[in-house]
Amino acid sequence: MAYVNPDRVEAPQKVTAQRMRLWQALHDFIRHHGGTVTSLPGHRELRIEVPKDSPLAAKLAEAGYAPRHCCTETRIAAGVFKAVDVIAVMLAGK
């Protein structure tokens, strides 16, 4: 049986149609600007991977979000190691 850290377990979130529309619109914006959303659809916090030194965090800030840098990771794409910044933004609402 796998160990589950109770401090890391999140309560299930109620996903409304409005949140899904907002999530999808933000997802499309992020993809259009070269980012990748790694969080589950409809989740209030979006985790985003962007190429190192991407202007996407600044664009999100201009749009009224408060992007938070989480960490820097390494990904393999087409056999090449690439550094990516992981940032998070919160959707409006509860």
Secondary structure, 3 states (H helix, E strand, C coil): CCCCCCCCCCCCCCCCHHHHHHHHHHHHHHHHCCCEECCCCCCCEEEEEEECCCCHHHHHHHCCCCCEEEEEEEEEECCEEEEEEEEEEECCCC
